[in-house]
Amino acid sequence: YSSPLPRTWDTAVPIARALGLEPQPLAGLKEIDFGQAGGLTLDEFRRRWPDLARQWADRSDLSFRWPGGESREEFCRRSVEVMEALVWTHQGQRIIVVSHTGIVCGYLAHLLLGTAARWHECPVRAASISRAEVGPAGSRLLLRDDLSHLAELQPDE
């Protein structure tokens, strides 16, 4: 499963092909909707909406909403709902989800800390791999924020 956005889809396609599969687009795996701030740099966002930028800086403020976009609360809820739906649909199976760091952080916080609202306490980097077992007996984090696969892409020195 993959977010249909290009930067994740372009990662999902070769992973799926290597496994003899076709990636399945899932809109719920998209990154937070930045609304009118989409495509702006952080400095541009701060200049255009200084009051919102101050609110944005408080990572625990779930009422923060991107102008014309999604609130943190909505995004946290969506990150858990989409992942829980996949887990429920594929009980006892392995799945690969190619998504954005926000979705991963929210779901890891849900699994490890009991709430996606603490997403900022479970950071992961872009292109990293995290792995969890989720089942009736609970969940177990097996790997988080691993980038070792990228070392293979570096030219020999």
Secondary structure, 3 states (H helix, E strand, C coil): CECCCHHHHHHHHHHHHHCCCCCCECHHHCCCCCHHHCCCCHHHHHHHCHHHHHHHHCCCCCCCECCCCCEHHHHHHHHHHHHHHHHHHCCCCCCCCECCHHHHHHHHHHHHHCCHHHHHHCCCCCCCEEEEEEECCEEEEEEEEECHHHHCCCCCC
